[in-house]
Structure formats: structure tokens, C-alpha cells
């Protein structure tokens, strides 16, 4: 029992917590049954494991995969630039700053951007990354391209 919700297990398929159904509440007075609103069904998101209402199509999930950003990276050849940044600028633990990110101005970031500019002569599609990201942000502000919750 979680708050006023009962948790059911989907053991036949996954064995994980799957659906959370609100418990029906009995009204204090049986004559006021017509005043009780029907309980809304809530389910768990498979990405963030939070409860959400599947009837509300406008629920944004912070952990859901952003397929539009994935396609922007592919279309602008950003993985090629990221590979070069990894090979040239990764430390002993393998950490590096991706090619198309802005950070504080340091000697390494200047070298990184110089390499990205030189790479853009061979890969002109790198120049499309920031305009495409701007278009995505505009679309997100209009309600499109938003990563959404998905029921388990």
C-alpha cells in the first residue's frame, strides 16, 4: 500500500511494479454517491519510475530518450566530432567534453573549437548542429518534440 494507492505486480510478464490503481473511497454519506468523482488511473513511467496520468498527453519525462536530438546529432555528424574529441582530449579516465558543448573559456576549449572549425571544412554538416538545436527548442516551446512518459 503506497499512500492511497494499491500497487499491483505484473509477475506474468516482467515481475516489476507495473500499474498503480487508486483505491476507491467510500463516501461518508451513502446519499452523496453522485458527488464522488471517479478515481483516475495512474501508471508508472518506464523511464523515470514516477506515477503519471496516461490520459494527459502533455506530461514531459526528464529521463525519456530524446529521439529528435539523436537524429540532430546523426544529421550533423556530431558523433564524428565527438570521436575526435575523445581521441584527442580525453584524460586517463576517459572523460572528455563533447564537441558541440559550450563551457568556460580555457586553453583546451579553444583548441577543441579550433579542431571543430577545421573539421567543418571536411564535414560541412557540423555547421547545421546549432541551427537544428534552435529549431528543436522552438518546436519544444510549441509543444512538439517533447520526450514523454511511457507506461510500463
Residue pairs with C-beta under 8 A, 6 or more apart in sequence:
1 7
2 20
4 22
4 23
4 25
5 20
5 21
5 22
5 23
5 42
5 51
6 20
6 21
6 23
7 17
7 20
8 17
8 18
8 19
8 20
8 21
9 15
9 16
9 17
9 18
10 16
10 17
10 18
10 19
10 152
14 152
16 152
17 44
17 152
18 43
18 44
18 152
19 41
19 43
19 44
19 152
20 42
20 43
20 44
20 51
21 39
21 41
21 42
22 39
22 40
22 41
22 42
23 39
24 39
25 36
25 39
27 33
27 35
27 36
40 53
40 55
41 53
41 54
41 55
42 51
42 52
42 53
42 54
43 51
43 52
43 54
43 151
43 152
44 50
44 51
44 52
44 151
44 152
45 51
45 52
45 61
45 63
45 64
45 149
45 150
45 151
45 152
46 150
46 151
46 152
47 61
47 63
47 64
47 65
47 149
47 150
48 61
48 62
48 63
48 64
48 149
50 61
50 149
52 59
52 61
52 149
53 59
54 149
54 151
57 148
58 143
58 146
59 148
59 149
60 146
60 147
60 148
60 149
61 147
61 148
61 149
61 150
62 147
64 147
64 148
64 149
64 150
65 147
66 147
67 147
68 136
68 139
68 145
69 133
69 136
72 78
72 129
72 132
72 133
72 136
73 79
73 129
75 125
75 128
75 132
76 100
76 125
76 126
76 127
76 128
76 129
76 132
77 123
77 125
77 126
78 98
78 99
78 100
78 126
78 129
80 119
80 123
81 99
81 100
81 116
81 119
81 123
81 126
82 98
82 99
82 100
84 99
84 115
84 119
85 96
85 97
85 98
85 99
85 112
85 115
86 94
86 96
88 115
89 96
89 97
89 108
89 111
89 112
90 96
97 103
97 108
97 109
97 112
99 112
99 116
100 116
100 126
100 129
100 130
103 109
116 126
119 126
120 126
120 127
136 145
139 145
140 146
